Amino acid sequence: MDGLRTRKPTVFVSGDFNVLHPGHLRLFRHARELGERLLVAVLSDRLAGKGMGAHVPEDLRLEGIQSNSWVDEAFIVDEPVTDVIERLRPDVVCKGKEHESQFNPELAVLDTYGGLLSFSSGETVFSSLDLLRQEFSEPQQRSISIPHDYLERHGIATSRLRDLLQRFSSLTICVVGDLIVDEYVTCEPLGMSQEDPTLVVTPVDTTRFIGGAGIVAAHGAGLGAQVRFVSVGGNDVFLKFATDEIEAVGVNHWLLKDDSRPTTLKQRFRSKGMTLLRVNHLRQGAISAPLQTQLLECLEEAMEG
């Protein structure tokens, strides 16, 4: 009996999820902390929007949910959520704080087998539809703007730029340099610390990108060139991440592992569009002589290949 009481439960969340916003991330994190497995049901195009239809196709909405690290399993449902709950019998159904004072039909089903209904903390309410409307109402020229004045001042013709871009497909490029992983940690501010004058935040999402010479190699491949990338990283998860990213865009690589240093990681902790703190994880010392020799051999191989 004690084992049953201490067992972490299965948690169930459902919704349209047209746009994954910070409110959803907070909900998923809260739900995952309540249990061992988080199941997320994405309402089908027929059911989404309270039967009025979805603004984003169901397969894309599902893909967005599946990419979230807090979600263990996500699936599309084309039946009432109460029927899904009755069939799956999750230990906890988790909903946003804004639903706490409303009628919740899930409660009747949960009462039949002793399930619990939980509401995530927080007062900020986001509307996926409102966010979509705001996004599409922004002038398109903000995202795509050609600096005509700059081109005229420097005598640059767009036809020449197009020619240069087209020539990338015939190039073979060797990139040598520092591999960097950029990590952006989106935080939600909680207030000021009582012990010292410090802002207290809680992380809600983490996004990683390759940087340094790695992104140069990736952009070269994206423009159509045959790219060979030579660099050094640590024997860690960040080198694995960078390797997967550059392989995904077709970059041939020679990435050596140095057990004495980590892969350079640059973290930025951000909240409400502002960077609160930057932390760099790196070693500035020279690589060992044997590794330098190995690096030169890899460079020769890359240039010959």
QUIDA-V96422 format. One record per run of one state. SS is the DSSP state (2 for helix, 1 for strand, 0 for the rest). FROM is the first residue (numbers start at 1). TO is the last residue. If there is no record, write none. Layout:
SS|FROM|TO, SS|FROM|TO
This chain:
0|1|1, 2|2|6, 0|7|8, 1|9|15, 0|16|21, 2|22|34, 1|35|43, 0|44|57, 2|58|66, 0|67|72, 1|73|77, 0|78|80, 2|81|88, 0|89|91, 1|92|95, 0|96|96, 2|97|99, 0|100|105, 2|106|113, 0|114|115, 1|116|119, 0|120|127, 2|128|137, 0|138|139, 2|140|142, 0|143|147, 2|148|153, 0|154|157, 2|158|170, 0|171|171, 1|172|176, 0|177|178, 1|179|192, 0|193|198, 1|199|212, 2|213|222, 0|223|225, 1|226|234, 0|235|236, 2|237|248, 0|249|251, 1|252|258, 0|259|263, 1|264|271, 0|272|273, 1|274|281, 0|282|288, 2|289|304, 0|305|305
